[in-house]
Amino acid sequence: MLAMQLRAPGEPLRPALLPDPRPGPGELCVRVHACGVCRTDLHIVDGELDAAKLPLVPGHEIVGVVEAVGEGVEGFAIGARVGIPWLAWTCGRCRYCLRDLENLCEAARFTGYTRDGGYAEQVLADARYCVALPDGMDDVSVAPLLCAGLIGYRCLRAAGDPARLGLYGFGAAAHIVAQVAAFEGRRVFAFTRPGDLDGARFALACGAEWAGGSDEAPPEPLDAAIVFAPVGALVPTALRALDKGGTVVCGGIHMSELPAFPYRLLWEERVVRSVANLTRRDAHEFMALAPRVPIRTHTQVLPLARANEALRRLRAGELEGAAVLVPERAA
């Protein structure tokens, strides 16, 4: 099979012909139809996340069809459409798993990071961590839900019950969570790169009632803010925008250093917290919610062989919504 492989951090992905995978006990072999390009992939390729296995096939927003089923698999048959997200395996025994916090499992494995992912024609996955996908969304449209959507959903739940929600960094995750928040009756305020008028228009089209640069103050205080941009300086900026008792949620797996900020920004029971990974419960809840909204993802499709271009465009901030890679056989 053809795959795009990372051999060393900081290097471009290289095409590789790898043996067709065969599922072991409990595994599915999935023919990839689409794989979203996530900012986490970029952090891995650029070496900002340094625990990746090498060589590595990135990609963890995978949509495909089951081609082979390993011994003991339940719930999926050959021909079923499945989604494969970031969380690939947990131990089920550590103190986090036993507290229903499998996203913090001490031995967790992750798709496209510690095991090969979906920048390929085929992929193996533990069937227990795959998810059924909503009807009515094509393969390309549903792919970004498997990380951008799931992390956005977990961030929104971590934010509490905000009536006024700020979103800093309006990319793949924010354009999905904005639709969910608007569906739930929340008022959405979007913050884009300063001077990015196209980004502001995009945010308004996705349900925001106000959009401006991240250097601007919202027209009224926020009850919560989610920081998707990997820019630590936005955390005190978001705190300044909060009302008393508000929460700033950091949604990225990697962020630049947080600058020092005065205690008065945190005072009056404001909270700063992070979100890490996701759980299977998140996936099942979110996939049930998505068609009710209904979520409409904005995607830019590129063939698998142009994965480096997709990553470059993401790095440069040139994408509106999410990039999705499609293997030639699935196009």
Summary of the structure (lengths in Angstrom):
residues: 331
radius of gyration: 19.3
end to end distance: 15.5
largest distance: 58.0
contacts: 1208
relative contact order: 0.17
helix: 29%
strand: 28%
